[in-house]
Structures are given as structure tokens and as C-alpha cells.
Amino acid sequence: MGSLPETKRSGLPSFAEQQQFMAEFPAILKGIRKQTAILQQMTKNQMALSSHQLEAIHKQNYISERLLHKVDELSKDTKVTNLLLSELIAIHRTVISEDTDGQRDFILGQAQRRVEKRK
């Protein structure tokens, strides 16, 4: 039962195969360590990149909020300007719609009298 041929039949590696594996084991460990180091560096780089992206997103959000605030202020100022312009147009229409001929004649008459008095 415990003889070498039975052990070979049960799927276990032979002594020579075990020795070969033991000889290759340091190289396998070295490869695993190298791959682990590469993975750690990639993870570190990805974390740094993610951190920079997050900072950029925060800056974009801040700029967007400031821009929105400025647009709101501009909108309010535009509404005030439009109201003032509509008032000015209303005043202008009132002045133009009145009969200005009588006023013109009155002012002209006063000016002529002042000129005659000076003569």
C-alpha cells in the first residue's frame, strides 16, 4: 500500500518532480513578489489618479457654482434694467404724446420779449 508505485499511481508527484519543484520554487516566489510589487504600484498610481480626478471635479463644481451665482446676479440685473427701460419708454411716450406746440410757442414768445426788452 505505501510503496512507491502505489504513490505514483495515486497522482502524487515523484521525488524527482518534487525536487524540481522545490528548485523552481524560489523563482516562482520571486515572480509572485514582482507581480505583487507591480500590482501595488499600479494601485498606488490609480489612487493618485483618482485623487487628482476628484480634486478636478471639486474645482469644476466650485467654478460651476460661482458661474451659476454670477448668472443669477446677471439675470436679476437684466430684469431691473428691463424694468427701467420700460419706465423710460413709458415716460418718453407720455412726453411725445402731449401737445408740445403750445409750450414751444410760449417759450418762443418769452424769448422774443426778453430780446425786445434788451433793445
Residue pairs with C-beta under 8 A, 6 or more apart in sequence:
8 14
13 21
